Amino acid sequence: MSWQPSAPLENLKLRAQLLRSIREFFNERDVLEVETPLLSQGTVTDVHLEPFVTPFDYHVSGQPQNHYLQTSPEFAMKRLLAAGSGPIYQITKAFRNEAAGRFHNPEFSMLEWYRPGFDDQQLMDEVADLVVRVLGVPSVKRVSYQQAFIQFLNIDPFAISFSQLQAFTLERYQDQWVKDETDKDVLLQWLFSDIIEPQLGISEGAALPCFVFDFPSSQASLAKINQRNPNVAHRFELYFKGIELANGFYELQDATEQRRRFEKDNQMRQKLGREQRPIDELFIDALSHGLPDCSGVALGVDRLLMCQLNAQHINQVISFDQPRC
């Protein structure tokens, strides 16, 4: 493997311009730039995320302890919010123990920000302002999760029964795992990622970024449930040219409910034969102290630059991809 960078130097100069534009955007809006640790004692319990684990031999307890490279700065940033930071953003490295691919490098750059006093719709407005500026598009579209399924698959994800959904999926995928699956959300997520997602943010004429919002409450993660419609959560994702760029929430503030969700994740991990992960107790303590009413979003910087440059692979926009590290 060559010692040279994976990205052309011209692309790295454009990357620096993008980072400068992002900082200017938040400086204009009086949003504070912060830094939080890359290593933590707790980590995500999400069944679909695997962190990098590193042993730490000098813990204050006197006993060696595993630490985790952050998959997102979310927990630490919410601790700052609970301490009264006000609106904050961060451009940071994040790490996910997954195979490298066209849109993913195990070490990647993330932009994450939080807005006290914003709900998910207001934060979508601000995300739209940023991507319109960076990508030079005229506007950003919005479609609900339900509308996306009806538009692209002609099924209502909330009305369809599990047996109907399984039969529908088997018409398209004859794999044994589909026959064995017992979780409706797994099938919905598969159909969404494999069929719907590649078509989002693509249209005749000029392509426009597209928000998908009102995900099922069973896929809420760290989002509030919609009180008017408990079937959906205040969660959104942003896509452009079939690429997922961002994931945002109107943030859950209830420490008890958040712990319940983490414990449910770990139960599912155990069921699937995966290692259970330690809950971030400092994050739970911060929620118990009081997280302000706020919304937050994580946006992939590398993918955003890919879209800006029409790059075909993430290695074209980062200095050194994983095989060169």
TORKOL-193519 format. One record per residue (C-alpha): x, y, z; residue in three letters. Coordinates in steps of 0.5 Angstrom, whole numbers, m for minus. Each point is the difference from the previous one (the first is absolute). Example, Ala and Ser with C-alpha at 12.3 -4.5 7.8 and 13.67 -1.06 7.14 Angstrom:
2
<site east="25" north="m9" up="16" residu="ALA"/>
<site east="2" north="7" up="m2" residu="SER"/>
***
This chain:
325
<site east="0" north="0" up="0" residu="MET"/>
<site east="3" north="7" up="m2" residu="SER"/>
<site east="2" north="5" up="6" residu="TRP"/>
<site east="m3" north="5" up="m4" residu="GLN"/>
<site east="m7" north="4" up="2" residu="PRO"/>
<site east="m6" north="m4" up="m3" residu="SER"/>
<site east="m3" north="7" up="m2" residu="ALA"/>
<site east="2" north="5" up="m5" residu="PRO"/>
<site east="4" north="6" up="4" residu="LEU"/>
<site east="m5" north="5" up="m4" residu="GLU"/>
<site east="m6" north="m4" up="4" residu="ASN"/>
<site east="3" north="1" up="6" residu="LEU"/>
<site east="1" north="7" up="m1" residu="LYS"/>
<site east="m8" north="0" up="m2" residu="LEU"/>
<site east="m1" north="m4" up="7" residu="ARG"/>
<site east="4" north="6" up="4" residu="ALA"/>
<site east="m5" north="5" up="m4" residu="GLN"/>
<site east="m6" north="m4" up="2" residu="LEU"/>
<site east="2" north="0" up="8" residu="LEU"/>
<site east="1" north="7" up="m1" residu="ARG"/>
<site east="m7" north="1" up="m2" residu="SER"/>
<site east="m3" north="m4" up="5" residu="ILE"/>
<site east="3" north="4" up="5" residu="ARG"/>
<site east="m2" north="6" up="m3" residu="GLU"/>
<site east="m7" north="m2" up="0" residu="PHE"/>
<site east="0" north="m2" up="7" residu="PHE"/>
<site east="4" north="7" up="2" residu="ASN"/>
<site east="m5" north="4" up="m3" residu="GLU"/>
<site east="m6" north="m4" up="4" residu="ARG"/>
<site east="4" north="1" up="7" residu="ASP"/>
<site east="1" north="m8" up="1" residu="VAL"/>
<site east="6" north="m1" up="4" residu="LEU"/>
<site east="5" north="m5" up="m3" residu="GLU"/>
<site east="2" north="m6" up="5" residu="VAL"/>
<site east="4" north="m6" up="1" residu="GLU"/>
<site east="m1" north="m6" up="4" residu="THR"/>
<site east="4" north="m6" up="1" residu="PRO"/>
<site east="1" north="m6" up="m5" residu="LEU"/>
<site east="1" north="m5" up="5" residu="LEU"/>
<site east="m6" north="m2" up="5" residu="SER"/>
<site east="m2" north="m5" up="6" residu="GLN"/>
<site east="m7" north="m1" up="m3" residu="GLY"/>
<site east="m2" north="m1" up="m7" residu="THR"/>
<site east="m6" north="m1" up="m5" residu="VAL"/>
<site east="m4" north="m6" up="1" residu="THR"/>
<site east="m3" north="0" up="m7" residu="ASP"/>
<site east="m1" north="m6" up="m3" residu="VAL"/>
<site east="3" north="2" up="m6" residu="HIS"/>
<site east="6" north="4" up="2" residu="LEU"/>
<site east="6" north="m3" up="2" residu="GLU"/>
<site east="6" north="4" up="4" residu="PRO"/>
<site east="7" north="m1" up="0" residu="PHE"/>
<site east="2" north="m2" up="7" residu="VAL"/>
<site east="7" north="2" up="3" residu="THR"/>
<site east="3" north="m3" up="7" residu="PRO"/>
<site east="2" north="6" up="5" residu="PHE"/>
<site east="5" north="m3" up="5" residu="ASP"/>
<site east="0" north="7" up="4" residu="TYR"/>
<site east="m7" north="1" up="2" residu="HIS"/>
<site east="m1" north="3" up="7" residu="VAL"/>
<site east="m3" north="m6" up="3" residu="SER"/>
<site east="6" north="m3" up="m1" residu="GLY"/>
<site east="m2" north="m6" up="m4" residu="GLN"/>
<site east="0" north="0" up="m8" residu="PRO"/>
<site east="m6" north="2" up="m3" residu="GLN"/>
<site east="m3" north="0" up="m7" residu="ASN"/>
<site east="m1" north="7" up="m4" residu="HIS"/>
<site east="m3" north="1" up="m6" residu="TYR"/>
<site east="1" north="5" up="m6" residu="LEU"/>
<site east="m6" north="4" up="m1" residu="GLN"/>
<site east="m5" north="m2" up="m6" residu="THR"/>
<site east="m3" north="7" up="1" residu="SER"/>
<site east="2" north="6" up="5" residu="PRO"/>
<site east="m8" north="0" up="2" residu="GLU"/>
<site east="0" north="m2" up="7" residu="PHE"/>
<site east="6" north="4" up="2" residu="ALA"/>
<site east="m3" north="6" up="m3" residu="MET"/>
<site east="m7" north="m1" up="3" residu="LYS"/>
<site east="4" north="0" up="7" residu="ARG"/>
<site east="2" north="7" up="m2" residu="LEU"/>
<site east="m7" north="2" up="m2" residu="LEU"/>
<site east="m2" north="m2" up="7" residu="ALA"/>
<site east="6" north="4" up="3" residu="ALA"/>
<site east="m3" north="6" up="m3" residu="GLY"/>
<site east="4" north="1" up="m7" residu="SER"/>
<site east="m5" north="3" up="m4" residu="GLY"/>
<site east="0" north="m2" up="m8" residu="PRO"/>
<site east="6" north="m4" up="m2" residu="ILE"/>
<site east="3" north="m3" up="m5" residu="TYR"/>
<site east="6" north="m5" up="m2" residu="GLN"/>
<site east="4" north="m2" up="m5" residu="ILE"/>
<site east="4" north="m6" up="2" residu="THR"/>
<site east="2" north="m7" up="m2" residu="LYS"/>
<site east="m4" north="m6" up="1" residu="ALA"/>
<site east="1" north="m8" up="0" residu="PHE"/>
<site east="m4" north="m6" up="m2" residu="ARG"/>
<site east="3" north="m7" up="0" residu="ASN"/>
<site east="m3" north="m1" up="m7" residu="GLU"/>
<site east="2" north="m2" up="m7" residu="ALA"/>
<site east="3" north="5" up="m4" residu="ALA"/>
<site east="m4" north="2" up="m6" residu="GLY"/>
<site east="m2" north="5" up="m5" residu="ARG"/>
<site east="m4" north="5" up="5" residu="PHE"/>
<site east="4" north="m3" up="6" residu="HIS"/>
<site east="7" north="0" up="3" residu="ASN"/>
<site east="0" north="m3" up="7" residu="PRO"/>
<site east="3" north="7" up="3" residu="GLU"/>
<site east="m4" north="6" up="m3" residu="PHE"/>
<site east="m1" north="7" up="1" residu="SER"/>
<site east="m7" north="2" up="3" residu="MET"/>
<site east="m3" north="7" up="1" residu="LEU"/>
<site east="m5" north="0" up="6" residu="GLU"/>
<site east="m4" north="6" up="3" residu="TRP"/>
<site east="m6" north="1" up="5" residu="TYR"/>
<site east="m5" north="6" up="0" residu="ARG"/>
<site east="m4" north="1" up="7" residu="PRO"/>
<site east="m7" north="2" up="m1" residu="GLY"/>
<site east="0" north="m3" up="m7" residu="PHE"/>
<site east="m5" north="m6" up="m2" residu="ASP"/>
<site east="2" north="m5" up="m6" residu="ASP"/>
<site east="m3" north="5" up="m5" residu="GLN"/>
<site east="3" north="6" up="2" residu="GLN"/>
<site east="7" north="m4" up="0" residu="LEU"/>
<site east="m2" north="m3" up="m7" residu="MET"/>
<site east="0" north="8" up="m2" residu="ASP"/>
<site east="7" north="1" up="2" residu="GLU"/>
<site east="3" north="m6" up="m3" residu="VAL"/>
<site east="m4" north="2" up="m7" residu="ALA"/>
<site east="4" north="7" up="1" residu="ASP"/>
<site east="6" north="m3" up="1" residu="LEU"/>
<site east="0" north="m5" up="m6" residu="VAL"/>
<site east="m3" north="5" up="m5" residu="VAL"/>
<site east="6" north="4" up="2" residu="ARG"/>
<site east="5" north="m5" up="m1" residu="VAL"/>
<site east="m3" north="m4" up="m6" residu="LEU"/>
<site east="m3" north="5" up="m4" residu="GLY"/>
<site east="m6" north="m3" up="0" residu="VAL"/>
<site east="m7" north="5" up="m1" residu="PRO"/>
<site east="m4" north="m4" up="6" residu="SER"/>
<site east="m1" north="m6" up="4" residu="VAL"/>
<site east="m6" north="m5" up="m1" residu="LYS"/>
<site east="m3" north="m3" up="6" residu="ARG"/>
<site east="m4" north="m7" up="0" residu="VAL"/>
<site east="m3" north="m4" up="6" residu="SER"/>
<site east="3" north="m7" up="1" residu="TYR"/>
<site east="m7" north="m2" up="m1" residu="GLN"/>
<site east="m1" north="4" up="m7" residu="GLN"/>
<site east="7" north="m3" up="m2" residu="ALA"/>
<site east="m3" north="m7" up="1" residu="PHE"/>
<site east="m6" north="1" up="m4" residu="ILE"/>
<site east="4" north="4" up="m5" residu="GLN"/>
<site east="5" north="m5" up="m2" residu="PHE"/>
<site east="m3" north="m7" up="2" residu="LEU"/>
<site east="m7" north="2" up="1" residu="ASN"/>
<site east="m1" north="m3" up="7" residu="ILE"/>
<site east="m2" north="4" up="6" residu="ASP"/>
<site east="5" north="m2" up="5" residu="PRO"/>
<site east="m4" north="1" up="6" residu="PHE"/>
<site east="m6" north="m4" up="m3" residu="ALA"/>
<site east="3" north="m6" up="m2" residu="ILE"/>
<site east="0" north="m6" up="4" residu="SER"/>
<site east="6" north="m4" up="1" residu="PHE"/>
<site east="m2" north="m6" up="m4" residu="SER"/>
<site east="m2" north="5" up="m5" residu="GLN"/>
<site east="7" north="3" up="0" residu="LEU"/>
<site east="4" north="m6" up="0" residu="GLN"/>
<site east="m4" north="m3" up="m6" residu="ALA"/>
<site east="1" north="7" up="m3" residu="PHE"/>
<site east="8" north="m1" up="1" residu="THR"/>
<site east="0" north="m7" up="m2" residu="LEU"/>
<site east="m3" north="2" up="m7" residu="GLU"/>
<site east="7" north="4" up="m1" residu="ARG"/>
<site east="5" north="m4" up="4" residu="TYR"/>
<site east="0" north="m7" up="1" residu="GLN"/>
<site east="5" north="m1" up="5" residu="ASP"/>
<site east="m1" north="m4" up="6" residu="GLN"/>
<site east="1" north="5" up="5" residu="TRP"/>
<site east="m6" north="4" up="m2" residu="VAL"/>
<site east="m4" north="m7" up="1" residu="LYS"/>
<site east="3" north="0" up="7" residu="ASP"/>
<site east="m1" north="7" up="2" residu="GLU"/>
<site east="m5" north="2" up="6" residu="THR"/>
<site east="1" north="7" up="0" residu="ASP"/>
<site east="m4" north="5" up="m4" residu="LYS"/>
<site east="5" north="6" up="1" residu="ASP"/>
<site east="6" north="m5" up="m3" residu="VAL"/>
<site east="m4" north="m1" up="m6" residu="LEU"/>
<site east="m2" north="8" up="m1" residu="LEU"/>
<site east="7" north="2" up="1" residu="GLN"/>
<site east="2" north="m5" up="m5" residu="TRP"/>
<site east="m5" north="2" up="m5" residu="LEU"/>
<site east="2" north="8" up="1" residu="PHE"/>
<site east="7" north="m1" up="0" residu="SER"/>
<site east="0" north="m5" up="m6" residu="ASP"/>
<site east="m5" north="3" up="m5" residu="ILE"/>
<site east="m3" north="7" up="3" residu="ILE"/>
<site east="7" north="3" up="2" residu="GLU"/>
<site east="3" north="0" up="m7" residu="PRO"/>
<site east="m5" north="4" up="m3" residu="GLN"/>
<site east="0" north="5" up="5" residu="LEU"/>
<site east="2" north="7" up="m2" residu="GLY"/>
<site east="0" north="m2" up="m7" residu="ILE"/>
<site east="m5" north="3" up="m5" residu="SER"/>
<site east="m1" north="2" up="m7" residu="GLU"/>
<site east="4" north="7" up="m2" residu="GLY"/>
<site east="4" north="2" up="6" residu="ALA"/>
<site east="1" north="m5" up="6" residu="ALA"/>
<site east="m3" north="3" up="7" residu="LEU"/>
<site east="2" north="m2" up="7" residu="PRO"/>
<site east="m6" north="m4" up="3" residu="CYS"/>
<site east="m2" north="0" up="7" residu="PHE"/>
<site east="m3" north="m6" up="3" residu="VAL"/>
<site east="m4" north="1" up="6" residu="PHE"/>
<site east="m5" north="m3" up="5" residu="ASP"/>
<site east="4" north="m7" up="1" residu="PHE"/>
<site east="m4" north="m5" up="4" residu="PRO"/>
<site east="0" north="0" up="7" residu="SER"/>
<site east="3" north="m7" up="1" residu="SER"/>
<site east="6" north="3" up="m4" residu="GLN"/>
<site east="1" north="7" up="4" residu="ALA"/>
<site east="7" north="m2" up="3" residu="SER"/>
<site east="1" north="7" up="4" residu="LEU"/>
<site east="m6" north="4" up="m2" residu="ALA"/>
<site east="m7" north="2" up="3" residu="LYS"/>
<site east="m6" north="m4" up="m2" residu="ILE"/>
<site east="m5" north="5" up="m4" residu="ASN"/>
<site east="m6" north="1" up="6" residu="GLN"/>
<site east="m5" north="1" up="m6" residu="ARG"/>
<site east="2" north="m6" up="m3" residu="ASN"/>
<site east="3" north="m5" up="4" residu="PRO"/>
<site east="2" north="m5" up="m6" residu="ASN"/>
<site east="5" north="5" up="m2" residu="VAL"/>
<site east="7" north="3" up="3" residu="ALA"/>
<site east="3" north="7" up="m1" residu="HIS"/>
<site east="5" north="m2" up="m4" residu="ARG"/>
<site east="3" north="2" up="m7" residu="PHE"/>
<site east="5" north="m2" up="m5" residu="GLU"/>
<site east="3" north="3" up="m6" residu="LEU"/>
<site east="2" north="m3" up="m7" residu="TYR"/>
<site east="3" north="3" up="m6" residu="PHE"/>
<site east="1" north="m4" up="m7" residu="LYS"/>
<site east="m2" north="m6" up="4" residu="GLY"/>
<site east="5" north="1" up="6" residu="ILE"/>
<site east="m2" north="1" up="7" residu="GLU"/>
<site east="3" north="6" up="3" residu="LEU"/>
<site east="m3" north="2" up="6" residu="ALA"/>
<site east="m4" north="m3" up="6" residu="ASN"/>
<site east="m3" north="4" up="5" residu="GLY"/>
<site east="m5" north="0" up="6" residu="PHE"/>
<site east="m5" north="4" up="4" residu="TYR"/>
<site east="4" north="m2" up="6" residu="GLU"/>
<site east="m2" north="m5" up="6" residu="LEU"/>
<site east="0" north="3" up="7" residu="GLN"/>
<site east="m2" north="m5" up="4" residu="ASP"/>
<site east="5" north="m4" up="3" residu="ALA"/>
<site east="m4" north="m6" up="2" residu="THR"/>
<site east="m3" north="m1" up="m7" residu="GLU"/>
<site east="7" north="1" up="m3" residu="GLN"/>
<site east="3" north="m5" up="5" residu="ARG"/>
<site east="m6" north="m5" up="m2" residu="ARG"/>
<site east="2" north="1" up="m7" residu="ARG"/>
<site east="7" north="m2" up="1" residu="PHE"/>
<site east="m1" north="m6" up="4" residu="GLU"/>
<site east="m5" north="m2" up="m5" residu="LYS"/>
<site east="6" north="1" up="m5" residu="ASP"/>
<site east="4" north="m5" up="4" residu="ASN"/>
<site east="m5" north="m5" up="1" residu="GLN"/>
<site east="m1" north="0" up="m8" residu="MET"/>
<site east="8" north="m1" up="0" residu="ARG"/>
<site east="0" north="m5" up="4" residu="GLN"/>
<site east="m5" north="m4" up="m4" residu="LYS"/>
<site east="4" north="1" up="m6" residu="LEU"/>
<site east="6" north="m3" up="3" residu="GLY"/>
<site east="4" north="7" up="0" residu="ARG"/>
<site east="3" north="3" up="6" residu="GLU"/>
<site east="m4" north="4" up="5" residu="GLN"/>
<site east="3" north="7" up="0" residu="ARG"/>
<site east="1" north="5" up="7" residu="PRO"/>
<site east="m5" north="5" up="0" residu="ILE"/>
<site east="3" north="7" up="1" residu="ASP"/>
<site east="m2" north="2" up="7" residu="GLU"/>
<site east="2" north="7" up="0" residu="LEU"/>
<site east="m4" north="1" up="m6" residu="PHE"/>
<site east="m6" north="m3" up="4" residu="ILE"/>
<site east="2" north="5" up="6" residu="ASP"/>
<site east="0" north="6" up="m5" residu="ALA"/>
<site east="m7" north="m2" up="m2" residu="LEU"/>
<site east="m2" north="m1" up="7" residu="SER"/>
<site east="2" north="7" up="2" residu="HIS"/>
<site east="m4" north="3" up="m6" residu="GLY"/>
<site east="2" north="1" up="m7" residu="LEU"/>
<site east="m3" north="6" up="m3" residu="PRO"/>
<site east="m6" north="m1" up="m6" residu="ASP"/>
<site east="4" north="0" up="m6" residu="CYS"/>
<site east="2" north="m4" up="m7" residu="SER"/>
<site east="6" north="m2" up="m2" residu="GLY"/>
<site east="3" north="m3" up="m7" residu="VAL"/>
<site east="6" north="m4" up="m2" residu="ALA"/>
<site east="2" north="1" up="m7" residu="LEU"/>
<site east="6" north="m4" up="m4" residu="GLY"/>
<site east="5" north="6" up="m2" residu="VAL"/>
<site east="4" north="m5" up="m5" residu="ASP"/>
<site east="m7" north="m2" up="m3" residu="ARG"/>
<site east="m2" north="7" up="m1" residu="LEU"/>
<site east="7" north="2" up="m3" residu="LEU"/>
<site east="m1" north="m6" up="m5" residu="MET"/>
<site east="m7" north="3" up="m2" residu="CYS"/>
<site east="3" north="7" up="m1" residu="GLN"/>
<site east="6" north="m3" up="m5" residu="LEU"/>
<site east="m5" north="m6" up="m3" residu="ASN"/>
<site east="6" north="m5" up="3" residu="ALA"/>
<site east="m2" north="m7" up="m1" residu="GLN"/>
<site east="4" north="m3" up="6" residu="HIS"/>
<site east="1" north="3" up="7" residu="ILE"/>
<site east="8" north="m1" up="m1" residu="ASN"/>
<site east="0" north="5" up="m5" residu="GLN"/>
<site east="m2" north="5" up="6" residu="VAL"/>
<site east="4" north="m2" up="5" residu="ILE"/>
<site east="8" north="0" up="1" residu="SER"/>
<site east="1" north="m7" up="1" residu="PHE"/>
<site east="m5" north="m5" up="0" residu="ASP"/>
<site east="0" north="m6" up="5" residu="GLN"/>
<site east="4" north="m5" up="m5" residu="PRO"/>
<site east="6" north="6" up="0" residu="ARG"/>
<site east="0" north="1" up="8" residu="CYS"/>
***
